[in-house]
Amino acid sequence: MPGSLNPSPFMDYDDTVIRSISQAYPHGDIENILSSLTKPPSRLYVRVNTLKISVDRAVELIEEEGYRVYMDEHIPEALYFIVEGPNSIADRGKRVVADKYASESVMMGSNLYSPGVVKCDRDILKGDHVSIYSPNGMLIAVGVAARSCSDAMETRKGLFVKVSESLYTAPPVRELEVWKNGYIYPQSLPSMIVSRLAKAEPGWTVVDMCSAPGGKASHVYQLTLGRASIYAFDHSSSRLERMKDTLSRLGIDGIKIFKADSRYLSRDYPWLKADLVILDPPCTATGVRPKIYDRKTSKDLYSLANYQRQFIYEAHRILRDNGLLVYSTCSITFHENEAHIIDVVEEGYFEPVKPDMDLGGVAFIGRDLPWVRFDPYIHDTPGFFIAVLRKV
């Protein structure tokens, strides 16, 4: 719109959101930051489940399946694949339009399933070559229809298009035998760093306040060899069911799972006292990559920031004296991250803890307060924020 601060045609962020991003990255190039969100990072990460298999053996099995994989420079249990692209793909004539969320998977090479279809040419039949477009008109993949358009739209179940070429190419992690056997867990590098910075110890009581789908809780369980008492809370029944399936696949049965609103844990579970709280609350997800497009307003930003603050204060209530809070989001705004940390430190609830991990070249560490910031453009990661705080 006229006079807008937003330089991106794909990110419909109002001026308040743009200012908040600029405040979080004061020396960054806002145009390049927003542009980077439309592309995946060049590395696709997985975490090796060292409770079941060694990292070396996991590498061997992945390469036996025909994929090249590399060990990360900072995290021993982290492996990554190279993401190729953008690739040149040509329109095949018959068209399918996928919704935003399906498009963001399909552009990476995932197949398109019927629930993710917005519309399709009615003359598409099983075996036809088709082109898949995003809702904003971007050609993201081509493939072969596994059923007719009418069947896909009527049943809303099952595979619709088997993708043969996509805008970006990465191994189909969830189709690999190492995934099926619970040897690996797809997880971004910043998310893995959260659990590493937490430095949980055997015997600790650990609370993951917004736990599903369980990446951080299962990582802490792995790092403590199952010797910490881990409580995982989430308010979503469907997400908790998926978390249970994930933990079963990983062979983890020692995490205690509860359906609850974590803003009221001290009231609903008065016996709960934690040595460590992990909090990755609902956020604008402005750092998630890749995005086909996104829309966020000042109302979205302020509403979520207020919601997040409730979790932070509740974390303080359930922590033991000198207990640790590791706060993180996949957001790139100031209001959802630095603003919270500045306020709760000034209010006397917490004191900052310097990250005890070599993050050279991977992220920025704050000068005044030692939070960790991942720049999606400079660091080629999702946009992400982490702060370690000690209860005072």
LOBA-49703 format. One line per field, with one value per residue (C-alpha): x, y, z; residue number from 0. Coordinates in steps of 0.02 Angstrom, whole numbers, padded with zeros to 5 digits. Example, Ala and Ser with C-alpha at 12.3 -4.5 7.8 and 13.67 -1.06 7.14 Angstrom:
<nodes>
px <- c(00615, 00684)
py <- c(-00225, -00053)
pz <- c(00390, 00357)
seq <- c(0, 1)
</nodes>
This chain:
<nodes>
px <- c(00000, 00058, 00186, 00206, 00372, 00355, 00473, 00411, 00271, 00251, 00243, 00086, 00150, 00083, 00200, 00193, 00254, 00389, 00451, 00455, 00561, 00676, 00695, 00749, 00876, 00931, 01082, 00996, 00933, 00744, 00719, 00841, 00772, 00595, 00654, 00747, 00584, 00518, 00660, 00709, 00876, 01011, 01022, 00883, 00920, 00877, 00924, 00995, 00906, 01062, 00956, 00931, 01079, 01250, 01274, 01400, 01281, 01138, 01248, 01288, 01104, 01052, 01189, 01137, 00966, 01054, 01064, 01217, 01211, 01332, 01375, 01343, 01491, 01412, 01291, 01356, 01184, 01135, 01145, 01095, 01052, 01086, 00929, 00945, 00858, 00773, 00748, 00678, 00510, 00391, 00201, 00117, -00051, -00177, -00175, -00199, -00198, -00139, -00175, -00038, 00019, 00018, 00110, 00251, 00279, 00253, 00380, 00508, 00461, 00323, 00176, 00008, -00135, -00318, -00353, -00227, -00311, -00401, -00457, -00408, -00452, -00604, -00537, -00388, -00391, -00282, -00112, -00118, 00034, -00014, 00059, 00039, 00021, 00017, -00134, -00036, 00001, 00177, 00219, 00292, 00292, 00238, 00186, 00065, -00114, -00149, -00337, -00458, -00490, -00673, -00624, -00496, -00617, -00761, -00669, -00542, -00434, -00275, -00138, -00188, -00025, 00139, 00267, 00407, 00489, 00479, 00546, 00666, 00730, 00770, 00767, 00593, 00644, 00481, 00493, 00667, 00686, 00790, 00639, 00516, 00629, 00640, 00825, 00802, 00688, 00668, 00714, 00788, 00961, 00897, 00770, 00906, 01013, 00871, 00890, 01080, 01076, 00955, 01092, 00969, 01048, 00995, 00877, 00805, 00620, 00593, 00431, 00398, 00252, 00196, 00270, 00184, 00249, 00383, 00548, 00626, 00557, 00621, 00789, 00807, 00759, 00893, 01027, 00990, 00979, 00803, 00864, 00769, 00584, 00505, 00327, 00254, 00100, -00005, -00185, -00215, -00279, -00236, -00058, -00034, -00091, 00038, 00167, 00126, 00148, 00316, 00379, 00324, 00421, 00574, 00558, 00531, 00405, 00471, 00394, 00237, 00109, -00036, -00172, -00179, -00173, 00003, -00043, -00123, -00003, 00029, -00158, -00199, -00041, 00011, 00136, 00236, 00405, 00532, 00720, 00703, 00560, 00563, 00442, 00413, 00242, 00124, 00196, 00177, 00296, 00369, 00538, 00475, 00545, 00495, 00338, 00233, 00163, 00113, 00001, 00020, -00052, -00020, -00172, -00090, 00074, 00008, -00117, 00017, 00143, 00016, -00022, 00163, 00191, 00063, 00165, 00325, 00251, 00180, 00351, 00418, 00283, 00322, 00512, 00613, 00725, 00872, 00783, 00808, 00688, 00737, 00622, 00617, 00510, 00518, 00472, 00581, 00489, 00554, 00390, 00381, 00560, 00681, 00540, 00487, 00663, 00701, 00541, 00550, 00733, 00696, 00545, 00659, 00583, 00735, 00918, 00997, 01116, 01255, 01240, 01369, 01398, 01507, 01388, 01518, 01447, 01280, 01188, 01203, 01220, 01151, 01273, 01168, 01073, 01145, 00998, 01028, 00960, 00960, 00952, 00869, 00969, 01141, 01139, 01038, 00926, 00746, 00723, 00731, 00759, 00823, 00852, 00910, 00849, 00873, 00732, 00775)
py <- c(00000, 00180, 00230, 00054, 00007, -00170, -00205, -00383, -00430, -00599, -00543, -00442, -00369, -00202, -00062, -00111, -00287, -00222, -00100, -00241, -00349, -00202, -00172, -00354, -00340, -00157, -00183, -00304, -00281, -00297, -00330, -00476, -00543, -00548, -00618, -00759, -00817, -00868, -00994, -01145, -01146, -01234, -01367, -01486, -01547, -01707, -01761, -01936, -02029, -02088, -02189, -02311, -02291, -02208, -02057, -02150, -02296, -02177, -02096, -02267, -02317, -02152, -02167, -02348, -02277, -02169, -01999, -01897, -01831, -01726, -01705, -01534, -01432, -01385, -01520, -01701, -01780, -01664, -01715, -01616, -01641, -01513, -01431, -01404, -01267, -01165, -01287, -01244, -01327, -01309, -01298, -01461, -01386, -01459, -01365, -01399, -01263, -01315, -01220, -01119, -01255, -01394, -01281, -01251, -01439, -01476, -01344, -01449, -01609, -01682, -01765, -01674, -01754, -01720, -01620, -01489, -01454, -01288, -01325, -01424, -01435, -01547, -01645, -01711, -01902, -02032, -02040, -01862, -01750, -01596, -01433, -01382, -01197, -01104, -00993, -00839, -00911, -00983, -01143, -01252, -01429, -01549, -01729, -01868, -01877, -02031, -02006, -01893, -01714, -01753, -01902, -01800, -01657, -01771, -01890, -01767, -01916, -01996, -01954, -01843, -01798, -01892, -01755, -01786, -01613, -01471, -01296, -01362, -01537, -01623, -01805, -01868, -01886, -01965, -02099, -02156, -02319, -02227, -02117, -02263, -02354, -02204, -02172, -01990, -01845, -01696, -01540, -01371, -01323, -01180, -01296, -01421, -01282, -01244, -01413, -01401, -01231, -01297, -01414, -01521, -01640, -01814, -01800, -01632, -01600, -01528, -01449, -01418, -01297, -01301, -01468, -01544, -01607, -01655, -01612, -01522, -01639, -01793, -01709, -01670, -01850, -01907, -01792, -01846, -02031, -02034, -01990, -01827, -01815, -01734, -01667, -01617, -01505, -01448, -01392, -01477, -01656, -01687, -01621, -01727, -01882, -01847, -01820, -01989, -02071, -01983, -02036, -02214, -02215, -02146, -02280, -02153, -02199, -02099, -01928, -01887, -01806, -01696, -01602, -01432, -01244, -01207, -01032, -01111, -01251, -01181, -01186, -01352, -01445, -01364, -01505, -01461, -01379, -01374, -01357, -01315, -01247, -01250, -01127, -01113, -01029, -00997, -00856, -00768, -00898, -00758, -00847, -01010, -01051, -01073, -00969, -00952, -00793, -00731, -00600, -00526, -00369, -00268, -00355, -00526, -00465, -00383, -00522, -00657, -00554, -00532, -00718, -00763, -00652, -00754, -00912, -00826, -00769, -00943, -01019, -00909, -00976, -01160, -01143, -01179, -01038, -01020, -01132, -01103, -01047, -01072, -00963, -00979, -00935, -00956, -00772, -00630, -00488, -00386, -00384, -00574, -00594, -00460, -00353, -00495, -00528, -00345, -00324, -00480, -00445, -00263, -00319, -00432, -00599, -00668, -00636, -00678, -00824, -00817, -00960, -01092, -01153, -01102, -01025, -00939, -00903, -00987, -00845, -00672, -00657, -00498, -00373, -00301, -00460, -00624, -00687, -00785, -00722, -00818, -00708, -00805, -00708, -00703, -00870, -00966, -01040, -01014, -00848, -00895, -00825, -00907, -00836, -00928, -00851, -00893, -00865, -00737)
pz <- c(00000, -00024, 00105, 00173, 00251, 00184, 00037, 00005, -00116, -00027, 00155, 00193, 00356, 00415, 00468, 00652, 00613, 00497, 00630, 00757, 00640, 00605, 00792, 00815, 00674, 00685, 00572, 00455, 00279, 00299, 00114, 00114, 00278, 00210, 00043, 00130, 00209, 00038, 00017, 00121, 00213, 00114, 00249, 00301, 00477, 00571, 00746, 00771, 00910, 00998, 01120, 00976, 00860, 00845, 00734, 00626, 00599, 00557, 00424, 00352, 00341, 00261, 00130, 00098, 00052, -00079, 00006, 00052, 00229, 00332, 00516, 00592, 00655, 00823, 00879, 00884, 00857, 00714, 00531, 00378, 00196, 00060, -00011, -00198, -00297, -00352, -00495, -00666, -00694, -00841, -00842, -00896, -00945, -00825, -00661, -00477, -00343, -00170, -00010, 00076, 00196, 00068, -00054, 00070, 00080, -00104, -00157, -00060, -00153, -00045, -00132, -00136, -00040, -00072, 00088, 00031, -00137, -00162, -00340, -00494, -00678, -00687, -00836, -00737, -00738, -00654, -00743, -00811, -00797, -00698, -00634, -00452, -00411, -00247, -00205, -00259, -00431, -00411, -00505, -00367, -00436, -00572, -00557, -00602, -00540, -00436, -00456, -00547, -00493, -00455, -00347, -00250, -00218, -00168, -00052, 00021, 00066, 00004, -00121, -00266, -00356, -00346, -00368, -00494, -00500, -00375, -00350, -00218, -00190, -00026, 00031, 00083, 00265, 00323, 00190, 00243, 00339, 00471, 00506, 00510, 00632, 00748, 00717, 00666, 00705, 00585, 00684, 00641, 00703, 00815, 00895, 00936, 01009, 01132, 01216, 01213, 01299, 01430, 01495, 01591, 01716, 01776, 01923, 01870, 01852, 01678, 01616, 01431, 01436, 01254, 01210, 01058, 00938, 01064, 00981, 01129, 01263, 01171, 01144, 01330, 01369, 01248, 01319, 01498, 01447, 01518, 01693, 01712, 01759, 01607, 01605, 01437, 01430, 01283, 01262, 01094, 01097, 00915, 00935, 01090, 00997, 00862, 00998, 01074, 00903, 00884, 01055, 01021, 00857, 00948, 01082, 01222, 01357, 01505, 01469, 01568, 01453, 01508, 01415, 01498, 01475, 01535, 01591, 01744, 01793, 01967, 02001, 01918, 01969, 02134, 02169, 02013, 02047, 01906, 01896, 01711, 01607, 01418, 01341, 01154, 01155, 01010, 00904, 00737, 00660, 00554, 00553, 00479, 00306, 00168, 00154, -00002, 00073, 00245, 00323, 00497, 00575, 00732, 00809, 00780, 00852, 01010, 01045, 01037, 01135, 01277, 01270, 01279, 01431, 01528, 01500, 01555, 01720, 01748, 01715, 01855, 01973, 01943, 01946, 02101, 02163, 02042, 01917, 01731, 01596, 01415, 01309, 01121, 00971, 00782, 00766, 00703, 00792, 00938, 01034, 01049, 01105, 01164, 01235, 01350, 01412, 01445, 01545, 01654, 01695, 01740, 01843, 01944, 01898, 01807, 01773, 01605, 01585, 01456, 01330, 01374, 01197, 01051, 00925, 00817, 00646, 00684, 00773, 00850, 01039, 01117, 01192, 01332, 01372, 01305, 01203, 01043, 00876, 00712, 00557, 00415, 00285, 00366, 00455, 00325, 00460, 00510, 00599, 00782, 00958, 01118, 01293, 01449, 01612, 01796, 01922, 02056)
seq <- c(0, 1, 2, 3, 4, 5, 6, 7, 8, 9, 10, 11, 12, 13, 14, 15, 16, 17, 18, 19, 20, 21, 22, 23, 24, 25, 26, 27, 28, 29, 30, 31, 32, 33, 34, 35, 36, 37, 38, 39, 40, 41, 42, 43, 44, 45, 46, 47, 48, 49, 50, 51, 52, 53, 54, 55, 56, 57, 58, 59, 60, 61, 62, 63, 64, 65, 66, 67, 68, 69, 70, 71, 72, 73, 74, 75, 76, 77, 78, 79, 80, 81, 82, 83, 84, 85, 86, 87, 88, 89, 90, 91, 92, 93, 94, 95, 96, 97, 98, 99, 100, 101, 102, 103, 104, 105, 106, 107, 108, 109, 110, 111, 112, 113, 114, 115, 116, 117, 118, 119, 120, 121, 122, 123, 124, 125, 126, 127, 128, 129, 130, 131, 132, 133, 134, 135, 136, 137, 138, 139, 140, 141, 142, 143, 144, 145, 146, 147, 148, 149, 150, 151, 152, 153, 154, 155, 156, 157, 158, 159, 160, 161, 162, 163, 164, 165, 166, 167, 168, 169, 170, 171, 172, 173, 174, 175, 176, 177, 178, 179, 180, 181, 182, 183, 184, 185, 186, 187, 188, 189, 190, 191, 192, 193, 194, 195, 196, 197, 198, 199, 200, 201, 202, 203, 204, 205, 206, 207, 208, 209, 210, 211, 212, 213, 214, 215, 216, 217, 218, 219, 220, 221, 222, 223, 224, 225, 226, 227, 228, 229, 230, 231, 232, 233, 234, 235, 236, 237, 238, 239, 240, 241, 242, 243, 244, 245, 246, 247, 248, 249, 250, 251, 252, 253, 254, 255, 256, 257, 258, 259, 260, 261, 262, 263, 264, 265, 266, 267, 268, 269, 270, 271, 272, 273, 274, 275, 276, 277, 278, 279, 280, 281, 282, 283, 284, 285, 286, 287, 288, 289, 290, 291, 292, 293, 294, 295, 296, 297, 298, 299, 300, 301, 302, 303, 304, 305, 306, 307, 308, 309, 310, 311, 312, 313, 314, 315, 316, 317, 318, 319, 320, 321, 322, 323, 324, 325, 326, 327, 328, 329, 330, 331, 332, 333, 334, 335, 336, 337, 338, 339, 340, 341, 342, 343, 344, 345, 346, 347, 348, 349, 350, 351, 352, 353, 354, 355, 356, 357, 358, 359, 360, 361, 362, 363, 364, 365, 366, 367, 368, 369, 370, 371, 372, 373, 374, 375, 376, 377, 378, 379, 380, 381, 382, 383, 384, 385, 386, 387, 388, 389, 390, 391)
</nodes>
